[in-house]
Each structure stands twice: as structure tokens, then as C-alpha cells.
Amino acid sequence: PIAGCPGWTLVDLGVHLGVVHRWARGAIVTGAVPQADPSDPAPTDQAAVAEWVRAGADRLIRTLGDLDPAAPTWHPFPRRQ
């Protein structure tokens, strides 16, 4: 159980983090509302989830490192002046 997320298991938390990594990368790469990639489903086994989270984090980090900070991208929050 995860104390800060009542009702969640370590697998639930890992899947959530992995989905967030993929969601953020999708927004950066496409410049649009990110869609789930059916070819990269979340696993259910704890060891597989750990590797899946690492793989998603690595791809997000590489994408952020290659990103032009001035490039436009989609984001869910309107910009405030």
C-alpha cells in the first residue's frame, strides 16, 4: 500500500507515473493533446512496471534534452499575462 495514495499499490503508482511520463512526452512531440500509445501498454507485474517506468522516464528525459525551449507545444493550461 502507498500511504500518500490510499487504496493504491506500488504497481498502481508506477503505472500512474509511467502514464504521466508518456503523456508529457506526447504533448512535447506532437504539440497536441497526447493520446495513449496502444503499442506501449502498462504492464501489471511489479518488476515489469518498474522497467516500464524507467523506459518512459528515459525517453522523456532524452526528449526534454533535445527540445528547443522556444518551440511551441500543447499544454492544458492557458498562459497568463
Buried (B, 14 or more C-beta within 10 A) or exposed (E): EEEEEEEBEEBBBBBBBBBBBBBBBBBBEEEEEBEEEEEEEBBEEEEEBBEBBEBBBEBBEEBEEEEEEEEEEEEEEEEEE
